[in-house]
């Protein structure tokens, strides 16, 4: 597995983690200490704030899972990939997007720039 695929795998483990301890551990494994997450809805830095954003999404979409769409494409310290938020109950994916990550020296995520391609209308 490439460094990019490893980082993206950890990213999805964090986004799919539930519960305080599991989420905190997954975020710490995926992001560097001062790692950031920025999308149209939030701009945060640090493990606690990244975990709070993820927990908020789980509150809004309980039981939904983040899944990667397509391949991870990377060069230097940067990678990009698509994703969708899927309901295990019916397979619907009301939210989808595309993220660009930069990696720290240790292979964890230094920054995420997220783009929302599909969002619910109501």
Phi, psi and omega in degrees: 000135180287165177301327180289314179296321177298314180297318181290324176299314178296323178302312180289328174299320178293313182294336180260000178284143176231154181088145187305304184292315181298319180293314180300317179295318181293320178295317180295327178287329185269320186252147170292165184307318182257021181299153183235161175222125180226127171217183182298342184256343184206159175212105186226163178219141177096155185302314184297318182287323176297316179299323179295321177297314180298315179300322178297321177295320179295328176292321181285327182231069184298134177084349180285155180234141173276134178228141176286143173243128179078192184267160172272132179242125182216157171204154183050240179251022188233142176218158178224152181195156176260161180206166171214156178256114193245138172276119177294338182291316185229000178079001179292152180228084185289342182232136177213155181196192185215128182238150174239127180242150168243145185256145172278173180303326183276003178091351176279166183284129174267322179207151174233131170245112184254144178233134180261117180266333180217128177223153178298146179277339181238000000 
